[in-house]
Amino acid sequence: MIFQSKRLKVRKAAASDVEMYLSLWNNPEVMKNVGFPNGLGTSAEKVRRQIASHDNTEFNQTLIVLEKASGERIGECKIGLPNEKGISCPDFKFLPEYWGKGFGKELFNALCKYTFSNTRAQIIETSPNEKNVASQKIAESVGAKEIRRGVYHFPPEMQHFTEDVHCVIYQICKEEWLEKNLSIKMIKNKAEKSRICKMIIEALPDWFGIPESNKEYIKGVVDTGFYTAYMFDKEVGFFSIISHLKETSEIYVCGILPDCHRLGIGRKLLGSAEEDLINNGTKFLTVKTLSFSHPDKNYAETREFYKASGFLPLEEFTELWGKENPCLFLVKVL
């Protein structure tokens, strides 16, 4: 599996998927929207060859969309690698019997999330047929805006079985998509704090690999300021802040689910916490993390996040967490 959403799963195509592709690509009702009024007219052998030619990556090739509940193949999609301008152009199609169920919006949001998280894309672009009102509504529902209109002309050798496609081009940038789909809430309920902390740090074994420390975090967050990030009504990250003195607070523990890294969620959570701290008169925010003298690559990314967020390293403690886990102490002036 490559990614999943609430009701859908996406995986690479296999030879066993040929019949679904024939049903989809040879269906005039589906393919008229992309310029093939009589369907693509492809054969099982051509589809097999196309699937066999796929490389080991998940990008720029057809993928299978499954309905979780039934396990049925319901369509296909493509994750587009961004061009030199950072623009990615995904694609998806569903079998007609699955239209009108909200799968399009769900899949488009999942494609945005995966693309923004796993590539350098800054903009998602889609270009539905101007006659395909449903696809235009899907684009608008995730926050995309119309930027222009255009016409796609097929090569001369294909024009006898195709039609020009009059497109409406929509775009949404990473920051706008995150603003629309992410919310930050401060949690007061102690049991909720522990539950969210437990769920997220257990999904991050490369950062939280010491069971005793994890138990301490899960217990300790109940008495901290606890900021939670929600995406599509699901908890995807948190920051736990403890205040030692009126002027000084500390990031006690924090984490973002793996499939939500590099979306900017940590920056949003930290910003919400800092805004409240400043309003309460806090002058300094500190954090402890694994030091640069340790080779761990995951914590190297963590230190880069703190550096980019304005934290400065003050001191390395080699005994606080034991010699095998040197501690770096950082501070930020608020």
Backbone hydrogen bonds, N-H to C=O, Kabsch-Sander energy under -0.5 kcal/mol:
donor,donor_aa,acceptor,acceptor_aa,energy
2,I,10,V,-3.2
3,F,10,V,-1.2
5,S,8,L,-2.6
9,K,66,L,-2.1
10,V,3,F,-2.5
11,R,64,I,-2.0
13,A,62,T,-0.7
17,D,14,A,-2.2
18,V,15,A,-1.4
21,Y,17,D,-1.9
22,L,18,V,-2.4
23,S,19,E,-2.3
24,L,20,M,-2.1
25,W,21,Y,-3.2
26,N,22,L,-1.6
27,N,24,L,-1.1
30,V,27,N,-0.7
31,M,27,N,-2.7
32,K,28,P,-2.0
33,N,30,V,-0.9
34,V,31,M,-1.3
35,G,32,K,-1.3
36,F,31,M,-2.5
39,G,36,F,-2.1
40,L,25,W,-3.3
47,V,43,S,-2.1
48,R,44,A,-2.4
49,R,45,E,-2.4
50,Q,46,K,-2.2
51,I,47,V,-2.6
52,A,48,R,-2.6
53,S,49,R,-1.4
54,H,51,I,-1.3
60,N,79,I,-3.0
63,L,77,C,-2.5
64,I,11,R,-2.5
65,V,75,G,-2.6
66,L,9,K,-3.1
66,L,64,I,-0.5
67,E,72,E,-2.4
68,K,7,R,-2.9
68,K,66,L,-0.6
71,G,67,E,-2.7
74,I,65,V,-2.7
74,I,72,E,-0.5
75,G,65,V,-1.1
76,E,93,K,-2.4
77,C,63,L,-1.8
78,K,91,D,-2.7
79,I,58,E,-0.6
80,G,78,K,-0.7
83,N,87,I,-2.1
86,G,83,N,-2.2
88,S,86,G,-0.5
88,S,123,I,-2.8
91,D,78,K,-1.6
93,K,76,E,-2.6
95,L,74,I,-2.6
98,Y,95,L,-2.5
99,W,96,P,-1.9
101,K,98,Y,-0.7
106,E,102,G,-1.7
107,L,103,F,-2.8
108,F,104,G,-2.6
109,N,105,K,-2.4
110,A,106,E,-1.9
111,L,107,L,-2.7
112,C,108,F,-2.3
113,K,109,N,-2.6
114,Y,110,A,-2.5
115,T,111,L,-2.6
116,F,112,C,-2.9
117,S,113,K,-1.8
118,N,114,Y,-2.1
119,T,115,T,-1.6
122,Q,86,G,-2.8
123,I,86,G,-2.0
124,I,172,I,-2.7
125,E,88,S,-3.0
126,T,170,Y,-2.0
130,E,166,H,-3.5
132,N,129,N,-1.8
133,V,131,K,-1.5
136,Q,132,N,-1.6
137,K,133,V,-2.3
138,I,134,A,-1.8
139,A,135,S,-2.1
140,E,136,Q,-2.2
141,S,137,K,-2.1
142,V,138,I,-1.1
142,V,139,A,-0.5
143,G,140,E,-1.2
144,A,139,A,-2.1
145,K,171,Q,-2.6
147,I,169,I,-2.8
148,R,169,I,-1.2
150,G,167,C,-1.8
152,Y,165,V,-2.8
153,H,151,V,-0.6
154,F,152,Y,-0.5
158,M,155,P,-2.3
159,Q,155,P,-0.7
159,Q,156,P,-1.0
161,F,158,M,-1.5
163,E,35,G,-1.7
165,V,152,Y,-2.0
166,H,164,D,-0.6
167,C,150,G,-2.8
167,C,165,V,-0.8
168,V,128,P,-2.4
169,I,148,R,-2.3
169,I,167,C,-0.5
170,Y,126,T,-3.2
170,Y,168,V,-0.5
171,Q,145,K,-2.1
172,I,124,I,-1.9
174,K,122,Q,-2.3
177,W,173,C,-2.5
178,L,174,K,-2.3
179,E,175,E,-2.3
180,K,176,E,-1.9
181,N,177,W,-1.8
182,L,178,L,-1.8
183,S,230,Y,-2.1
185,K,228,T,-2.6
187,I,185,K,-0.6
187,I,226,F,-3.0
193,K,189,N,-2.0
194,S,190,K,-2.1
195,R,191,A,-2.4
196,I,192,E,-2.7
197,C,193,K,-2.4
198,K,194,S,-2.6
199,M,195,R,-2.5
200,I,196,I,-2.2
201,I,197,C,-2.6
202,E,198,K,-1.8
203,A,199,M,-0.5
203,A,200,I,-0.8
204,L,201,I,-1.3
207,W,204,L,-1.6
208,F,204,L,-2.7
214,N,210,I,-2.2
215,K,211,P,-2.3
216,E,212,E,-1.7
217,Y,213,S,-2.4
218,I,214,N,-2.7
219,K,215,K,-1.9
220,G,216,E,-2.9
221,V,217,Y,-2.2
222,V,219,K,-1.0
223,D,220,G,-1.3
224,T,221,V,-1.8
225,G,241,I,-3.1
226,F,187,I,-0.6
226,F,224,T,-0.5
227,Y,225,G,-0.6
227,Y,239,F,-2.9
228,T,185,K,-3.3
229,A,237,G,-2.8
230,Y,183,S,-3.0
231,M,234,K,-2.7
232,F,181,N,-0.9
234,K,231,M,-1.1
236,V,229,A,-2.9
237,G,229,A,-1.0
238,F,255,G,-2.3
239,F,227,Y,-2.2
240,S,253,V,-2.5
241,I,225,G,-3.2
241,I,239,F,-0.5
242,I,250,E,-2.7
244,H,242,I,-0.6
244,H,248,T,-1.2
245,L,248,T,-1.8
248,T,245,L,-0.5
249,S,284,F,-2.3
250,E,242,I,-3.0
251,I,286,T,-2.7
252,Y,240,S,-2.4
252,Y,250,E,-0.9
253,V,240,S,-1.0
255,G,238,F,-2.0
257,L,236,V,-2.9
260,C,257,L,-2.2
261,H,258,P,-1.4
263,L,260,C,-0.9
268,K,264,G,-1.7
269,L,265,I,-2.6
270,L,266,G,-2.7
271,G,267,R,-2.1
272,S,268,K,-2.0
273,A,269,L,-2.2
274,E,270,L,-2.8
275,E,271,G,-2.1
276,D,272,S,-1.6
277,L,273,A,-2.4
278,I,274,E,-2.7
279,N,275,E,-1.9
280,N,276,D,-1.3
281,G,278,I,-1.6
282,T,277,L,-2.7
283,K,247,E,-2.2
284,F,247,E,-2.4
285,L,332,K,-2.6
286,T,249,S,-2.4
287,V,330,L,-1.9
288,K,251,I,-0.5
289,T,328,L,-2.1
291,S,326,P,-3.0
294,H,291,S,-1.7
300,A,296,D,-0.9
301,E,297,K,-1.5
302,T,298,N,-1.5
303,R,299,Y,-2.5
304,E,300,A,-1.7
305,F,301,E,-1.9
306,Y,302,T,-2.1
307,K,303,R,-2.5
308,A,304,E,-2.6
309,S,305,F,-1.4
310,G,307,K,-1.6
311,F,306,Y,-2.7
312,L,331,V,-2.8
314,L,329,F,-3.5
315,E,329,F,-1.3
317,F,327,C,-3.3
318,T,316,E,-0.6
325,N,322,G,-1.7
327,C,317,F,-3.0
328,L,289,T,-3.6
329,F,315,E,-3.1
329,F,327,C,-0.5
330,L,287,V,-2.7
330,L,328,L,-0.5
331,V,312,L,-2.3
332,K,285,L,-2.5
334,L,283,K,-2.8
334,L,332,K,-0.6
